[in-house]
């Protein structure tokens, strides 16, 4: 549910932030959103029996934290 809530603002931020090359940026965001929709449930099914629900959610949080950290670093370079 919350991954779906995050997707719409992510697309609107990209279209607001990029004045040039808006199409490729939106394409990358769309690819990332669809990959997240595929990979997170698979990872959740495999992690819940191993580390239980609490640590599965924490692992998802760490993945998102690392991804956002990379995005912020790349954004600072530009």
N, C-alpha and C positions, 0 to 999 in steps of 0.2 A: 504494500500500500504506500509506504513512504518513498520507496524508489520511484513509484509512479508520480508522486507529488513533486519530487525533485526534478524530474525530467522536463516538465514545462518551463520552469524558471531557467534551467540550464540553456534551453534553446533560445529563450528570449534574451538572456544575457549575451549570448554569442551574437545574435543579430544586432544588439545594441552596441557591442564593443568593437565589432569589425566593420570598418567602412570599405575596406578593400578586401578582396578574396573572401567575401561572405559565404559564397557557395561551398567552397572546400571546407571552411570552418564548420558550417552546418552539417555537411556530410560526415565529418569526423565525429561530431557530437552525436549524430544519429547512429553511427556505427557503434560508438561506445555505449549508448543506451541499449541497443539491441544485444550487444555482447553481455552487458550487465544482466539483462533479463534472462539470458541463457545460462551464464556461468554461476550466478549467485544461487539459484535453486539447486544446481548440481553440487556445488560446494556445500550448501546447507544439508543436503541429503547425506553426503559423505562425512561431514563434520559432526553432526548431532549425535550419531552413535558413538563417536570417538571421544569428544570433549564436552558433550551436553550442550544445551541451548544457550546458556549464558556465555560460554566461551566462543560459541559459533557467532553470536552477535558481536562480540568483541573483535573477533577476527575480521568480520565484515567492516566494522568501524576502522580497524587498522588499514585495511585495503583502501577504503575511501580516503582516509587521512593521507596515506602515501600518494594516492593519485592526485588529490588536491594540492599536496605539497609540490609535486612535480609541476603541476599546472601553474602554481604561483611562482615557482622559480623560473619557468620558461617565460611567463608574462613579465617578470622583472627584467629579463635579458632584452626583451624587445623594447 
